């Protein structure tokens, strides 16, 4: 099996260190808020930073999965053969 991924996904430093100028708002229940704040404290970050970082990483994984093509060995050989014969 060969996986072809078109987009490298991670939490880039330019995003991590960027000036926070865009606002997002969410509503949750008190138990979830307390749980998130507890996890953020364990990590040494604010609840906001914790939510943004984890949401960004989850979004990045989802987008990467959607943009990945997985081919069997037979289909990979057919694709590469077609590409080599195209020129």
C-alpha positions, 0 to 999 in steps of 0.5 A, a space after each residue: 500500500 502506498 499513501 500519497 499525501 498532498 498537504 503536510 499538516 502540523 501545528 506550524 510555529 507561525 500559527 502557534 506564535 501568531 498575534 491573536 486577532 481573530 475571535 472564536 466563541 463557544 458554549 459548553 456546560 460547566 463540567 466540560 469547562 472545568 475539565 478543559 481548564 484542569 487539562 490546560 493547567 496540567 499542560 501549563 497553558 490557558 484554557 483558550 490556548 489548550 482548546 485552540 491547539 487541540 482543535 487545530 491539531 484535530 482539524 489538521 488530522 481530519 483535513 490530512 485524512 481527506 486529502 490523502 489517497 491510498 492505493 493498492 500496489 496494483 493501482 499504484 503501479 498503474 498510476 505510475 506507469 500512466 504518469 511515466 508514459 504520459 511524456 
